[in-house]
């Protein structure tokens, strides 16, 4: 079930991560939040974007076996 879901919607999964990045950026600016969280979500968003669009192949992926 999860494999079918990721196969169908996997290329747009980075948008969820982008929403969390924007939320953490807002918290950092307005509520004196944590910079590490903003950077972590930013890197995850970039990674999921590259994987979802096919710009990061499995050969170049440091997390693929």
MOWORA-V135974 format. One record per helix or strand of 3 or more residues. SS is the DSSP state (2 for helix, 1 for strand). FROM is the first residue (numbers start at 0). LEN is the number of residues. If there is no record, write none. Layout:
# MOWORA-V135974
((SS | FROM | LEN) (SS | FROM | LEN))
This chain:
# MOWORA-V135974
((2 | 1 | 11) (2 | 13 | 17) (2 | 34 | 19))
